[in-house]
Amino acid sequence: TFELILANHQRLSFCYLDIPEPLLQLSFANDIARLDHIWDDAGPKWDPKDCATVSSIKGVPVALCYWQE
């Protein structure tokens, strides 16, 4: 079991099987501004709806900055 503490102080507990397979390849070459919307959930441009289309666990959008953990 893993646990992340998100920027809003929400604790997200999950196991490996809760992590879905990626549905698409990510590229920001043509839209670098989008990276700012999904990279950091503490950032001023954070967009949880956009992030949810790319990265979520158990229905919770997970900013890309957490994937290194």
PQR file with spaces between the fields and no chain letter, atoms N, CA, C, O and H, PARSE charges and radii, in Angstrom:
ATOM       1  N    THR     1       0.840   -1.189    0.000 -0.4000 1.5000
ATOM       2  CA   THR     1       0.000    0.000    0.000 -0.0000 2.0000
ATOM       3  C    THR     1       0.878    1.243    0.000  0.5500 1.7000
ATOM       4  O    THR     1       1.901    1.298    0.682 -0.5500 1.4000
ATOM       5  N    PHE     2       0.466    2.226   -0.766 -0.4000 1.5000
ATOM       6  CA   PHE     2       1.170    3.503   -0.880 -0.0000 2.0000
ATOM       7  C    PHE     2       0.244    4.601   -0.382  0.5500 1.7000
ATOM       8  O    PHE     2      -0.973    4.426   -0.318 -0.5500 1.4000
ATOM       9  H    PHE     2      -0.365    2.181   -1.320  0.4000 1.0000
ATOM      10  N    GLU     3       0.836    5.724   -0.034 -0.4000 1.5000
ATOM      11  CA   GLU     3       0.027    6.869    0.373 -0.0000 2.0000
ATOM      12  C    GLU     3       0.674    8.152   -0.138  0.5500 1.7000
ATOM      13  O    GLU     3       1.878    8.363    0.002 -0.5500 1.4000
ATOM      14  H    GLU     3       1.824    5.865   -0.086  0.4000 1.0000
ATOM      15  N    LEU     4      -0.152    8.991   -0.727 -0.4000 1.5000
ATOM      16  CA   LEU     4       0.266   10.332   -1.133 -0.0000 2.0000
ATOM      17  C    LEU     4      -0.524   11.335   -0.315  0.5500 1.7000
ATOM      18  O    LEU     4      -1.695   11.114   -0.007 -0.5500 1.4000
ATOM      19  H    LEU     4      -1.130    8.819   -0.841  0.4000 1.0000
ATOM      20  N    ILE     5       0.115   12.429    0.033 -0.4000 1.5000
ATOM      21  CA   ILE     5      -0.595   13.546    0.645 -0.0000 2.0000
ATOM      22  C    ILE     5      -0.594   14.658   -0.396  0.5500 1.7000
ATOM      23  O    ILE     5       0.445   15.232   -0.720 -0.5500 1.4000
ATOM      24  H    ILE     5       1.066   12.609   -0.217  0.4000 1.0000
ATOM      25  N    LEU     6      -1.767   14.941   -0.901 -0.4000 1.5000
ATOM      26  CA   LEU     6      -1.918   15.909   -1.978 -0.0000 2.0000
ATOM      27  C    LEU     6      -1.871   17.334   -1.426  0.5500 1.7000
ATOM      28  O    LEU     6      -1.916   17.538   -0.213 -0.5500 1.4000
ATOM      29  H    LEU     6      -2.612   14.475   -0.637  0.4000 1.0000
ATOM      30  N    ALA     7      -1.782   18.302   -2.312 -0.4000 1.5000
ATOM      31  CA   ALA     7      -1.641   19.707   -1.907 -0.0000 2.0000
ATOM      32  C    ALA     7      -2.806   20.197   -1.059  0.5500 1.7000
ATOM      33  O    ALA     7      -2.629   21.087   -0.227 -0.5500 1.4000
ATOM      34  H    ALA     7      -1.745   18.137   -3.298  0.4000 1.0000
ATOM      35  N    ASN     8      -3.995   19.631   -1.254 -0.4000 1.5000
ATOM      36  CA   ASN     8      -5.162   20.030   -0.459 -0.0000 2.0000
ATOM      37  C    ASN     8      -5.237   19.250    0.857  0.5500 1.7000
ATOM      38  O    ASN     8      -6.259   19.271    1.542 -0.5500 1.4000
ATOM      39  H    ASN     8      -4.138   18.908   -1.929  0.4000 1.0000
ATOM      40  N    HIS     9      -4.143   18.564    1.200 -0.4000 1.5000
ATOM      41  CA   HIS     9      -4.007   17.773    2.430 -0.0000 2.0000
ATOM      42  C    HIS     9      -4.810   16.482    2.416  0.5500 1.7000
ATOM      43  O    HIS     9      -4.905   15.799    3.435 -0.5500 1.4000
ATOM      44  H    HIS     9      -3.312   18.547    0.643  0.4000 1.0000
ATOM      45  N    GLN    10      -5.384   16.146    1.281 -0.4000 1.5000
ATOM      46  CA   GLN    10      -6.098   14.872    1.149 -0.0000 2.0000
ATOM      47  C    GLN    10      -5.081   13.737    1.113  0.5500 1.7000
ATOM      48  O    GLN    10      -4.075   13.809    0.407 -0.5500 1.4000
ATOM      49  H    GLN    10      -5.307   16.701    0.453  0.4000 1.0000
ATOM      50  N    ARG    11      -5.358   12.693    1.880 -0.4000 1.5000
ATOM      51  CA   ARG    11      -4.520   11.497    1.857 -0.0000 2.0000
ATOM      52  C    ARG    11      -5.123   10.523    0.859  0.5500 1.7000
ATOM      53  O    ARG    11      -6.318   10.230    0.903 -0.5500 1.4000
ATOM      54  H    ARG    11      -6.175   12.635    2.453  0.4000 1.0000
ATOM      55  N    LEU    12      -4.297   10.034   -0.025 -0.4000 1.5000
ATOM      56  CA   LEU    12      -4.743    9.082   -1.028 -0.0000 2.0000
ATOM      57  C    LEU    12      -3.978    7.782   -0.815  0.5500 1.7000
ATOM      58  O    LEU    12      -2.784    7.702   -1.102 -0.5500 1.4000
ATOM      59  H    LEU    12      -3.327   10.272   -0.061  0.4000 1.0000
ATOM      60  N    SER    13      -4.661    6.779   -0.317 -0.4000 1.5000
ATOM      61  CA   SER    13      -4.054    5.465   -0.110 -0.0000 2.0000
ATOM      62  C    SER    13      -4.446    4.576   -1.284  0.5500 1.7000
ATOM      63  O    SER    13      -5.598    4.570   -1.719 -0.5500 1.4000
ATOM      64  H    SER    13      -5.631    6.844   -0.083  0.4000 1.0000
ATOM      65  N    PHE    14      -3.489    3.840   -1.780 -0.4000 1.5000
ATOM      66  CA   PHE    14      -3.760    2.993   -2.936 -0.0000 2.0000
ATOM      67  C    PHE    14      -2.738    1.874   -2.999  0.5500 1.7000
ATOM      68  O    PHE    14      -1.688    1.927   -2.359 -0.5500 1.4000
ATOM      69  H    PHE    14      -2.554    3.845   -1.427  0.4000 1.0000
ATOM      70  N    CYS    15      -3.066    0.870   -3.778 -0.4000 1.5000
ATOM      71  CA   CYS    15      -2.116   -0.205   -4.036 -0.0000 2.0000
ATOM      72  C    CYS    15      -1.780   -0.189   -5.528  0.5500 1.7000
ATOM      73  O    CYS    15      -2.407    0.520   -6.316 -0.5500 1.4000
ATOM      74  H    CYS    15      -3.919    0.827   -4.298  0.4000 1.0000
ATOM      75  N    TYR    16      -0.811   -0.960   -5.883 -0.4000 1.5000
ATOM      76  CA   TYR    16      -0.335   -0.987   -7.264 -0.0000 2.0000
ATOM      77  C    TYR    16      -1.481   -1.244   -8.253  0.5500 1.7000
ATOM      78  O    TYR    16      -1.518   -0.644   -9.327 -0.5500 1.4000
ATOM      79  H    TYR    16      -0.301   -1.535   -5.244  0.4000 1.0000
ATOM      80  N    LEU    17      -2.395   -2.116   -7.899 -0.4000 1.5000
ATOM      81  CA   LEU    17      -3.493   -2.461   -8.812 -0.0000 2.0000
ATOM      82  C    LEU    17      -4.493   -1.317   -9.013  0.5500 1.7000
ATOM      83  O    LEU    17      -5.284   -1.354   -9.956 -0.5500 1.4000
ATOM      84  H    LEU    17      -2.365   -2.604   -7.027  0.4000 1.0000
ATOM      85  N    ASP    18      -4.470   -0.306   -8.145 -0.4000 1.5000
ATOM      86  CA   ASP    18      -5.345    0.860   -8.297 -0.0000 2.0000
ATOM      87  C    ASP    18      -4.851    1.835   -9.363  0.5500 1.7000
ATOM      88  O    ASP    18      -5.592    2.722   -9.786 -0.5500 1.4000
ATOM      89  H    ASP    18      -3.828   -0.276   -7.379  0.4000 1.0000
ATOM      90  N    ILE    19      -3.608    1.674   -9.793 -0.4000 1.5000
ATOM      91  CA   ILE    19      -3.036    2.581  -10.786 -0.0000 2.0000
ATOM      92  C    ILE    19      -3.419    2.079  -12.178  0.5500 1.7000
ATOM      93  O    ILE    19      -2.989    1.002  -12.590 -0.5500 1.4000
ATOM      94  H    ILE    19      -3.006    0.953   -9.449  0.4000 1.0000
ATOM      95  N    PRO    20      -4.228    2.859  -12.902 -0.5600 1.5000
ATOM      96  CA   PRO    20      -4.670    2.402  -14.222  0.2800 2.0000
ATOM      97  C    PRO    20      -3.548    2.487  -15.262  0.5500 1.7000
ATOM      98  O    PRO    20      -2.615    3.280  -15.136 -0.5500 1.4000
ATOM      99  N    GLU    21      -3.667    1.657  -16.273 -0.4000 1.5000
ATOM     100  CA   GLU    21      -2.747    1.742  -17.409 -0.0000 2.0000
ATOM     101  C    GLU    21      -3.000    3.063  -18.126  0.5500 1.7000
ATOM     102  O    GLU    21      -4.147    3.498  -18.228 -0.5500 1.4000
ATOM     103  H    GLU    21      -4.425    1.013  -16.375  0.4000 1.0000
ATOM     104  N    PRO    22      -1.957    3.700  -18.618 -0.5600 1.5000
ATOM     105  CA   PRO    22      -2.158    4.957  -19.358  0.2800 2.0000
ATOM     106  C    PRO    22      -3.022    4.724  -20.599  0.5500 1.7000
ATOM     107  O    PRO    22      -2.853    3.739  -21.318 -0.5500 1.4000
ATOM     108  N    LEU    23      -3.943    5.647  -20.828 -0.4000 1.5000
ATOM     109  CA   LEU    23      -4.821    5.535  -21.986 -0.0000 2.0000
ATOM     110  C    LEU    23      -4.227    6.176  -23.232  0.5500 1.7000
ATOM     111  O    LEU    23      -4.633    5.867  -24.352 -0.5500 1.4000
ATOM     112  H    LEU    23      -4.080    6.447  -20.244  0.4000 1.0000
ATOM     113  N    LEU    24      -3.264    7.068  -23.033 -0.4000 1.5000
ATOM     114  CA   LEU    24      -2.681    7.756  -24.172 -0.0000 2.0000
ATOM     115  C    LEU    24      -1.259    8.187  -23.839  0.5500 1.7000
ATOM     116  O    LEU    24      -0.868    8.265  -22.674 -0.5500 1.4000
ATOM     117  H    LEU    24      -2.933    7.319  -22.123  0.4000 1.0000
ATOM     118  N    GLN    25      -0.507    8.460  -24.881 -0.4000 1.5000
ATOM     119  CA   GLN    25       0.838    8.998  -24.689 -0.0000 2.0000
ATOM     120  C    GLN    25       0.733   10.500  -24.473  0.5500 1.7000
ATOM     121  O    GLN    25      -0.076   11.181  -25.103 -0.5500 1.4000
ATOM     122  H    GLN    25      -0.824    8.397  -25.827  0.4000 1.0000
ATOM     123  N    LEU    26       1.560   10.998  -23.577 -0.4000 1.5000
ATOM     124  CA   LEU    26       1.568   12.430  -23.320 -0.0000 2.0000
ATOM     125  C    LEU    26       2.652   13.118  -24.121  0.5500 1.7000
ATOM     126  O    LEU    26       3.781   12.637  -24.219 -0.5500 1.4000
ATOM     127  H    LEU    26       2.218   10.445  -23.065  0.4000 1.0000
ATOM     128  N    SER    27       2.289   14.240  -24.684 -0.4000 1.5000
ATOM     129  CA   SER    27       3.259   15.093  -25.357 -0.0000 2.0000
ATOM     130  C    SER    27       2.815   16.534  -25.145  0.5500 1.7000
ATOM     131  O    SER    27       1.645   16.875  -25.320 -0.5500 1.4000
ATOM     132  H    SER    27       1.372   14.630  -24.604  0.4000 1.0000
ATOM     133  N    PHE    28       3.759   17.358  -24.771 -0.4000 1.5000
ATOM     134  CA   PHE    28       3.461   18.765  -24.566 -0.0000 2.0000
ATOM     135  C    PHE    28       4.154   19.628  -25.620  0.5500 1.7000
ATOM     136  O    PHE    28       4.217   20.850  -25.484 -0.5500 1.4000
ATOM     137  H    PHE    28       4.709   17.081  -24.629  0.4000 1.0000
ATOM     138  N    ALA    29       4.662   19.001  -26.651 -0.4000 1.5000
ATOM     139  CA   ALA    29       5.402   19.712  -27.689 -0.0000 2.0000
ATOM     140  C    ALA    29       4.558   20.800  -28.359  0.5500 1.7000
ATOM     141  O    ALA    29       5.069   21.863  -28.711 -0.5500 1.4000
ATOM     142  H    ALA    29       4.611   18.009  -26.762  0.4000 1.0000
ATOM     143  N    ASN    30       3.274   20.527  -28.529 -0.4000 1.5000
ATOM     144  CA   ASN    30       2.405   21.498  -29.200 -0.0000 2.0000
ATOM     145  C    ASN    30       1.539   22.294  -28.239  0.5500 1.7000
ATOM     146  O    ASN    30       0.779   23.163  -28.664 -0.5500 1.4000
ATOM     147  H    ASN    30       2.859   19.663  -28.243  0.4000 1.0000
ATOM     148  N    ASP    31       1.646   22.007  -26.946 -0.4000 1.5000
ATOM     149  CA   ASP    31       0.825   22.708  -25.955 -0.0000 2.0000
ATOM     150  C    ASP    31       1.542   22.703  -24.601  0.5500 1.7000
ATOM     151  O    ASP    31       1.066   22.087  -23.647 -0.5500 1.4000
ATOM     152  H    ASP    31       2.263   21.301  -26.600  0.4000 1.0000
ATOM     153  N    ILE    32       2.666   23.377  -24.521 -0.4000 1.5000
ATOM     154  CA   ILE    32       3.477   23.393  -23.310 -0.0000 2.0000
ATOM     155  C    ILE    32       2.716   24.006  -22.134  0.5500 1.7000
ATOM     156  O    ILE    32       2.982   23.645  -20.988 -0.5500 1.4000
ATOM     157  H    ILE    32       3.052   23.877  -25.296  0.4000 1.0000
ATOM     158  N    ALA    33       1.789   24.912  -22.384 -0.4000 1.5000
ATOM     159  CA   ALA    33       1.012   25.537  -21.307 -0.0000 2.0000
ATOM     160  C    ALA    33       0.171   24.504  -20.555  0.5500 1.7000
ATOM     161  O    ALA    33      -0.094   24.668  -19.364 -0.5500 1.4000
ATOM     162  H    ALA    33       1.574   25.205  -23.315  0.4000 1.0000
ATOM     163  N    ARG    34      -0.244   23.449  -21.242 -0.4000 1.5000
ATOM     164  CA   ARG    34      -1.057   22.412  -20.587 -0.0000 2.0000
ATOM     165  C    ARG    34      -0.285   21.729  -19.468  0.5500 1.7000
ATOM     166  O    ARG    34      -0.878   21.318  -18.470 -0.5500 1.4000
ATOM     167  H    ARG    34      -0.029   23.316  -22.210  0.4000 1.0000
ATOM     168  N    LEU    35       1.009   21.603  -19.620 -0.4000 1.5000
ATOM     169  CA   LEU    35       1.822   20.965  -18.586 -0.0000 2.0000
ATOM     170  C    LEU    35       1.645   21.684  -17.249  0.5500 1.7000
ATOM     171  O    LEU    35       1.595   21.041  -16.200 -0.5500 1.4000
ATOM     172  H    LEU    35       1.490   21.936  -20.431  0.4000 1.0000
ATOM     173  N    ASP    36       1.552   22.990  -17.283 -0.4000 1.5000
ATOM     174  CA   ASP    36       1.363   23.777  -16.059 -0.0000 2.0000
ATOM     175  C    ASP    36       0.026   23.473  -15.390  0.5500 1.7000
ATOM     176  O    ASP    36      -0.107   23.636  -14.177 -0.5500 1.4000
ATOM     177  H    ASP    36       1.593   23.512  -18.135  0.4000 1.0000
ATOM     178  N    HIS    37      -0.958   23.036  -16.158 -0.4000 1.5000
ATOM     179  CA   HIS    37      -2.291   22.746  -15.625 -0.0000 2.0000
ATOM     180  C    HIS    37      -2.368   21.401  -14.931  0.5500 1.7000
ATOM     181  O    HIS    37      -3.257   21.181  -14.108 -0.5500 1.4000
ATOM     182  H    HIS    37      -0.850   22.903  -17.143  0.4000 1.0000
ATOM     183  N    ILE    38      -1.449   20.496  -15.249 -0.4000 1.5000
ATOM     184  CA   ILE    38      -1.540   19.148  -14.686 -0.0000 2.0000
ATOM     185  C    ILE    38      -0.287   18.727  -13.916  0.5500 1.7000
ATOM     186  O    ILE    38      -0.247   17.627  -13.364 -0.5500 1.4000
ATOM     187  H    ILE    38      -0.727   20.676  -15.917  0.4000 1.0000
ATOM     188  N    TRP    39       0.730   19.582  -13.873 -0.4000 1.5000
ATOM     189  CA   TRP    39       1.988   19.219  -13.218 -0.0000 2.0000
ATOM     190  C    TRP    39       1.905   19.294  -11.697  0.5500 1.7000
ATOM     191  O    TRP    39       2.321   18.356  -11.017 -0.5500 1.4000
ATOM     192  H    TRP    39       0.698   20.475  -14.322  0.4000 1.0000
ATOM     193  N    ASP    40       1.376   20.395  -11.143 -0.4000 1.5000
ATOM     194  CA   ASP    40       1.474   20.643   -9.712 -0.0000 2.0000
ATOM     195  C    ASP    40       0.124   21.101   -9.154  0.5500 1.7000
ATOM     196  O    ASP    40      -0.383   22.158   -9.529 -0.5500 1.4000
ATOM     197  H    ASP    40       1.038   21.157  -11.695  0.4000 1.0000
ATOM     198  N    ASP    41      -0.444   20.309   -8.269 -0.4000 1.5000
ATOM     199  CA   ASP    41      -1.762   20.643   -7.725 -0.0000 2.0000
ATOM     200  C    ASP    41      -1.724   21.792   -6.728  0.5500 1.7000
ATOM     201  O    ASP    41      -2.770   22.214   -6.237 -0.5500 1.4000
ATOM     202  H    ASP    41      -0.033   19.450   -7.964  0.4000 1.0000
ATOM     203  N    ALA    42      -0.546   22.302   -6.424 -0.4000 1.5000
ATOM     204  CA   ALA    42      -0.438   23.491   -5.571 -0.0000 2.0000
ATOM     205  C    ALA    42      -0.215   24.748   -6.411  0.5500 1.7000
ATOM     206  O    ALA    42      -0.181   25.857   -5.877 -0.5500 1.4000
ATOM     207  H    ALA    42       0.304   21.959   -6.823  0.4000 1.0000
ATOM     208  N    GLY    43      -0.066   24.574   -7.713 -0.4000 1.5000
ATOM     209  CA   GLY    43       0.196   25.705   -8.596 -0.0000 2.0000
ATOM     210  C    GLY    43      -1.056   26.508   -8.906  0.5500 1.7000
ATOM     211  O    GLY    43      -2.168   25.989   -8.807 -0.5500 1.4000
ATOM     212  H    GLY    43      -0.094   23.673   -8.146  0.4000 1.0000
ATOM     213  N    PRO    44      -0.886   27.770   -9.280 -0.5600 1.5000
ATOM     214  CA   PRO    44      -2.037   28.645   -9.545  0.2800 2.0000
ATOM     215  C    PRO    44      -2.845   28.245  -10.783  0.5500 1.7000
ATOM     216  O    PRO    44      -4.005   28.638  -10.906 -0.5500 1.4000
ATOM     217  N    LYS    45      -2.267   27.488  -11.682 -0.4000 1.5000
ATOM     218  CA   LYS    45      -2.985   27.109  -12.909 -0.0000 2.0000
ATOM     219  C    LYS    45      -3.485   25.665  -12.871  0.5500 1.7000
ATOM     220  O    LYS    45      -3.940   25.137  -13.885 -0.5500 1.4000
ATOM     221  H    LYS    45      -1.325   27.169  -11.581  0.4000 1.0000
ATOM     222  N    TRP    46      -3.401   25.031  -11.708 -0.4000 1.5000
ATOM     223  CA   TRP    46      -3.847   23.643  -11.540 -0.0000 2.0000
ATOM     224  C    TRP    46      -5.276   23.478  -12.038  0.5500 1.7000
ATOM     225  O    TRP    46      -6.158   24.260  -11.682 -0.5500 1.4000
ATOM     226  H    TRP    46      -3.032   25.461  -10.883  0.4000 1.0000
ATOM     227  N    ASP    47      -5.501   22.456  -12.863 -0.4000 1.5000
ATOM     228  CA   ASP    47      -6.825   22.170  -13.405 -0.0000 2.0000
ATOM     229  C    ASP    47      -7.134   20.695  -13.160  0.5500 1.7000
ATOM     230  O    ASP    47      -6.740   19.845  -13.958 -0.5500 1.4000
ATOM     231  H    ASP    47      -4.784   21.821  -13.152  0.4000 1.0000
ATOM     232  N    PRO    48      -7.834   20.378  -12.069 -0.5600 1.5000
ATOM     233  CA   PRO    48      -8.081   18.974  -11.743  0.2800 2.0000
ATOM     234  C    PRO    48      -8.897   18.238  -12.805  0.5500 1.7000
ATOM     235  O    PRO    48      -8.719   17.034  -12.991 -0.5500 1.4000
ATOM     236  N    LYS    49      -9.782   18.937  -13.498 -0.4000 1.5000
ATOM     237  CA   LYS    49     -10.566   18.268  -14.547 -0.0000 2.0000
ATOM     238  C    LYS    49      -9.674   17.840  -15.698  0.5500 1.7000
ATOM     239  O    LYS    49      -9.821   16.735  -16.221 -0.5500 1.4000
ATOM     240  H    LYS    49      -9.927   19.915  -13.347  0.4000 1.0000
ATOM     241  N    ASP    50      -8.755   18.700  -16.097 -0.4000 1.5000
ATOM     242  CA   ASP    50      -7.823   18.350  -17.167 -0.0000 2.0000
ATOM     243  C    ASP    50      -6.892   17.230  -16.697  0.5500 1.7000
ATOM     244  O    ASP    50      -6.627   16.284  -17.439 -0.5500 1.4000
ATOM     245  H    ASP    50      -8.635   19.598  -15.672  0.4000 1.0000
ATOM     246  N    CYS    51      -6.402   17.341  -15.472 -0.4000 1.5000
ATOM     247  CA   CYS    51      -5.501   16.328  -14.951 -0.0000 2.0000
ATOM     248  C    CYS    51      -6.189   14.963  -14.879  0.5500 1.7000
ATOM     249  O    CYS    51      -5.558   13.941  -15.151 -0.5500 1.4000
ATOM     250  H    CYS    51      -6.617   18.109  -14.869  0.4000 1.0000
ATOM     251  N    ALA    52      -7.450   14.935  -14.523 -0.4000 1.5000
ATOM     252  CA   ALA    52      -8.183   13.671  -14.404 -0.0000 2.0000
ATOM     253  C    ALA    52      -8.230   12.913  -15.726  0.5500 1.7000
ATOM     254  O    ALA    52      -8.345   11.687  -15.732 -0.5500 1.4000
ATOM     255  H    ALA    52      -7.962   15.765  -14.302  0.4000 1.0000
ATOM     256  N    THR    53      -8.143   13.624  -16.838 -0.4000 1.5000
ATOM     257  CA   THR    53      -8.165   12.946  -18.140 -0.0000 2.0000
ATOM     258  C    THR    53      -6.843   12.235  -18.424  0.5500 1.7000
ATOM     259  O    THR    53      -6.766   11.383  -19.309 -0.5500 1.4000
ATOM     260  H    THR    53      -8.049   14.620  -16.833  0.4000 1.0000
ATOM     261  N    VAL    54      -5.812   12.590  -17.670 -0.4000 1.5000
ATOM     262  CA   VAL    54      -4.476   12.047  -17.904 -0.0000 2.0000
ATOM     263  C    VAL    54      -4.011   11.156  -16.761  0.5500 1.7000
ATOM     264  O    VAL    54      -3.419   10.102  -16.996 -0.5500 1.4000
ATOM     265  H    VAL    54      -5.875   13.282  -16.951  0.4000 1.0000
ATOM     266  N    SER    55      -4.274   11.569  -15.532 -0.4000 1.5000
ATOM     267  CA   SER    55      -3.671   10.916  -14.384 -0.0000 2.0000
ATOM     268  C    SER    55      -4.598   10.949  -13.174  0.5500 1.7000
ATOM     269  O    SER    55      -4.761   11.990  -12.536 -0.5500 1.4000
ATOM     270  H    SER    55      -4.754   12.425  -15.341  0.4000 1.0000
ATOM     271  N    SER    56      -5.201    9.811  -12.862 -0.4000 1.5000
ATOM     272  CA   SER    56      -5.994    9.723  -11.638 -0.0000 2.0000
ATOM     273  C    SER    56      -5.872    8.331  -11.045  0.5500 1.7000
ATOM     274  O    SER    56      -5.629    7.350  -11.747 -0.5500 1.4000
ATOM     275  H    SER    56      -5.068    8.966  -13.380  0.4000 1.0000
ATOM     276  N    ILE    57      -6.048    8.276   -9.745 -0.4000 1.5000
ATOM     277  CA   ILE    57      -6.042    7.021   -9.009 -0.0000 2.0000
ATOM     278  C    ILE    57      -7.296    7.012   -8.148  0.5500 1.7000
ATOM     279  O    ILE    57      -7.542    7.936   -7.373 -0.5500 1.4000
ATOM     280  H    ILE    57      -6.246    9.073   -9.175  0.4000 1.0000
ATOM     281  N    LYS    58      -8.085    5.953   -8.298 -0.4000 1.5000
ATOM     282  CA   LYS    58      -9.329    5.813   -7.539 -0.0000 2.0000
ATOM     283  C    LYS    58     -10.221    7.035   -7.720  0.5500 1.7000
ATOM     284  O    LYS    58     -10.893    7.459   -6.780 -0.5500 1.4000
ATOM     285  H    LYS    58      -7.885    5.202   -8.928  0.4000 1.0000
ATOM     286  N    GLY    59     -10.229    7.604   -8.927 -0.4000 1.5000
ATOM     287  CA   GLY    59     -11.077    8.745   -9.247 -0.0000 2.0000
ATOM     288  C    GLY    59     -10.554   10.093   -8.777  0.5500 1.7000
ATOM     289  O    GLY    59     -11.231   11.109   -8.934 -0.5500 1.4000
ATOM     290  H    GLY    59      -9.683    7.259   -9.690  0.4000 1.0000
ATOM     291  N    VAL    60      -9.356   10.111   -8.201 -0.4000 1.5000
ATOM     292  CA   VAL    60      -8.770   11.353   -7.699 -0.0000 2.0000
ATOM     293  C    VAL    60      -7.677   11.812   -8.668  0.5500 1.7000
ATOM     294  O    VAL    60      -6.746   11.053   -8.939 -0.5500 1.4000
ATOM     295  H    VAL    60      -8.807    9.285   -8.073  0.4000 1.0000
ATOM     296  N    PRO    61      -7.769   13.043   -9.197 -0.5600 1.5000
ATOM     297  CA   PRO    61      -6.716   13.535  -10.080  0.2800 2.0000
ATOM     298  C    PRO    61      -5.391   13.608   -9.321  0.5500 1.7000
ATOM     299  O    PRO    61      -5.335   14.131   -8.208 -0.5500 1.4000
ATOM     300  N    VAL    62      -4.331   13.082   -9.927 -0.4000 1.5000
ATOM     301  CA   VAL    62      -3.006   13.072   -9.296 -0.0000 2.0000
ATOM     302  C    VAL    62      -2.047   13.847  -10.194  0.5500 1.7000
ATOM     303  O    VAL    62      -1.756   13.434  -11.317 -0.5500 1.4000
ATOM     304  H    VAL    62      -4.377   12.657  -10.831  0.4000 1.0000
ATOM     305  N    ALA    63      -1.568   14.965   -9.689 -0.4000 1.5000
ATOM     306  CA   ALA    63      -0.634   15.808  -10.456 -0.0000 2.0000
ATOM     307  C    ALA    63       0.603   15.008  -10.844  0.5500 1.7000
ATOM     308  O    ALA    63       1.040   14.120  -10.111 -0.5500 1.4000
ATOM     309  H    ALA    63      -1.804   15.301   -8.778  0.4000 1.0000
ATOM     310  N    LEU    64       1.152   15.332  -11.995 -0.4000 1.5000
ATOM     311  CA   LEU    64       2.291   14.585  -12.506 -0.0000 2.0000
ATOM     312  C    LEU    64       3.515   14.676  -11.595  0.5500 1.7000
ATOM     313  O    LEU    64       4.353   13.774  -11.600 -0.5500 1.4000
ATOM     314  H    LEU    64       0.797   16.052  -12.591  0.4000 1.0000
ATOM     315  N    CYS    65       3.630   15.744  -10.819 -0.4000 1.5000
ATOM     316  CA   CYS    65       4.797   15.883   -9.947 -0.0000 2.0000
ATOM     317  C    CYS    65       4.887   14.762   -8.919  0.5500 1.7000
ATOM     318  O    CYS    65       5.975   14.503   -8.403 -0.5500 1.4000
ATOM     319  H    CYS    65       2.949   16.477  -10.815  0.4000 1.0000
ATOM     320  N    TYR    66       3.787   14.089   -8.606 -0.4000 1.5000
ATOM     321  CA   TYR    66       3.798   12.996   -7.623 -0.0000 2.0000
ATOM     322  C    TYR    66       4.308   11.677   -8.192  0.5500 1.7000
ATOM     323  O    TYR    66       4.679   10.781   -7.433 -0.5500 1.4000
ATOM     324  H    TYR    66       2.904   14.300   -9.025  0.4000 1.0000
ATOM     325  N    TRP    67       4.330   11.549   -9.491 -0.4000 1.5000
ATOM     326  CA   TRP    67       4.692   10.260  -10.072 -0.0000 2.0000
ATOM     327  C    TRP    67       6.139    9.881   -9.792  0.5500 1.7000
ATOM     328  O    TRP    67       6.484    8.703   -9.882 -0.5500 1.4000
ATOM     329  H    TRP    67       4.029   12.276  -10.107  0.4000 1.0000
ATOM     330  N    GLN    68       6.976   10.819   -9.462 -0.4000 1.5000
ATOM     331  CA   GLN    68       8.355   10.488   -9.111 -0.0000 2.0000
ATOM     332  C    GLN    68       8.427    9.807   -7.750  0.5500 1.7000
ATOM     333  O    GLN    68       9.404    9.116   -7.458 -0.5500 1.4000
ATOM     334  H    GLN    68       6.695   11.776   -9.389  0.4000 1.0000
ATOM     335  N    GLU    69       7.417    9.991   -6.920 -0.4000 1.5000
ATOM     336  CA   GLU    69       7.384    9.391   -5.593 -0.0000 2.0000
ATOM     337  C    GLU    69       6.943    7.960   -5.709  0.5500 1.7000
ATOM     338  O    GLU    69       6.844    7.260   -4.701 -0.5500 1.4000
ATOM     339  H    GLU    69       6.624   10.552   -7.157  0.4000 1.0000
